[in-house]
Amino acid sequence: MSHISHMEKLLNGVEVEWRALGELGKLVRGNGLPKTDFTESGIPAIHYGQIYTYYGLSTTSTKSFVSSEIAKKLKKVDRGDVVITNTSENLEDVGKALVYLGERQAVTGGHATIFKPSEIILGKYFAYFTQTNIFADEKRKYAKGTKVIDVSASDMAKILIPIPCPDSPEKSLEIQAEIVRILDAFAELTAELTAELTARKKQYNYYRHQLLSFEDGEAEWKTLGEVSIKVSSGGTPLSTRSEFYDGDIPWLRTQEVVFGDIFDTDIKITELALKESSAKWIPANCVIVAISGATAARSAINKIPLTTNQHCCNLEINPAIANYRYVFHWVCREHDKLKALGQGARGDLNAGIIKDYPILIPYADNPKKSLAEQARIVAILDKFDALTNSISEGLPHEIALRQKQYEYYRDLLLSFPKPEGVVA
């Protein structure tokens, strides 16, 4: 039986009652728990920030712990309870739910609310509902603040939750459990694929390191400047000049430099912008290295001629010495070392650091043999790269499809019609 026909049968003719969360269980607002209270072991502790940075929908163990003395002052989380975030810098992470399934009692702190489900709702059913657009619309009504968004426990208690078969708690829990089972199956499949992707990335990094390591005498050190015909950066046309933008000249910013090929840019500039700014054309197949702050040392290859901002260092590779894709794979491998050379509070790189960075060129005294060996290495790494990183093929594409499928079924299962007269 397909999931759709099974769910249609499951939900066919089912009466639904929308009830306020506060009527479905007890809501307990957390307190305290700065990160400085964490210990290596002790009482399991859930910090609100970890709910949107570390955990998934549920967990049987905690990342952090506190001493028994600290735990006495904190609110308790029992198996089956749901810990909900009240605060974040964005609305999406507010109201994110974590179902605690650990055997040992845990604790949580401020900016979190513990939902202790009554006998008519499953914690995991509620947690899945918090991922829907319906819940997102509800919490938006109660959100306060601009830089920091907050939805209080008392407001969270007002949000309406659909309860199937409200007059038959046994039947209601049976339906909730079946919805959870179906969604768990999709989530588990996605988790398995994600774990496989992580393993593939480790494998890829291992093989890349092996392929780019050489015996003594097999390769010669050069600098990125020495294997380049030209090293340049770009510029940013004044944002106040509207006539500089919405043209047809591709203009690349560093946030678009993400370890891959670039076929287009988010922003286009005009001929006038090119004329009156430091932006300049670079040919296709340059190795572009970001040099500013958070993006520093990320690299990419432009597959079209384009212009860039001043935070891109553009290497036009000399084809008589090096294969541009070989240089790209080398720079990707060296990302962490290159980034560590950043200077100042932002950790910025500059063209001088990039030009002086070393690269091993195999059989450098024999250009024909060297380029053949580089091409062999590139062919292997490109295949691994496609399997590991490409969104159009390989595991990431499969994971994206599974995620869409999961969201489709989740919305199908949890989008119950609201009866007339109920205003959410």
Sequence and secondary structure as in RCSB ss.txt:
>XXXX:A:sequence
MSHISHMEKLLNGVEVEWRALGELGKLVRGNGLPKTDFTESGIPAIHYGQIYTYYGLSTTSTKSFVSSEIAKKLK
KVDRGDVVITNTSENLEDVGKALVYLGERQAVTGGHATIFKPSEIILGKYFAYFTQTNIFADEKRKYAKGTKVID
VSASDMAKILIPIPCPDSPEKSLEIQAEIVRILDAFAELTAELTAELTARKKQYNYYRHQLLSFEDGEAEWKTLG
EVSIKVSSGGTPLSTRSEFYDGDIPWLRTQEVVFGDIFDTDIKITELALKESSAKWIPANCVIVAISGATAARSA
INKIPLTTNQHCCNLEINPAIANYRYVFHWVCREHDKLKALGQGARGDLNAGIIKDYPILIPYADNPKKSLAEQA
RIVAILDKFDALTNSISEGLPHEIALRQKQYEYYRDLLLSFPKPEGVVA
>XXXX:A:secstr
  HHHHHHHHHTT  EEEEEGGGSEEEEE     GGG BSSSEEEE HHHHTTT  SEESS SEEE HHHHHTSE
EE TT EEEE EESSGGGTT EEEE  SS EEE TTEEEEEE TTS HHHHHHHTTSHHHHHHHHHH B SSSEE
  HHHHTTSEEEEESTT HHHHHHHHHHHHHHHHHHHHHHHHHHHHHHHHHHHHHHHHHHHT   TTTEEEEETT
TTEEEEE      TT GGGEEEEEEEE GGG SSEEE   SEEE HHHHHTSS  EE TT EEEE SGGGTT EE
EESS EEE TTEEEEEE TTT  HHHHHHHHHHTHHHHHTT BTTTTB  HHHHHH EEEEETTT HHHHHHHHH
HHHHHHHHHHHHHH SSSHHHHHHHHHHHHHHHHHHHHH     TT   
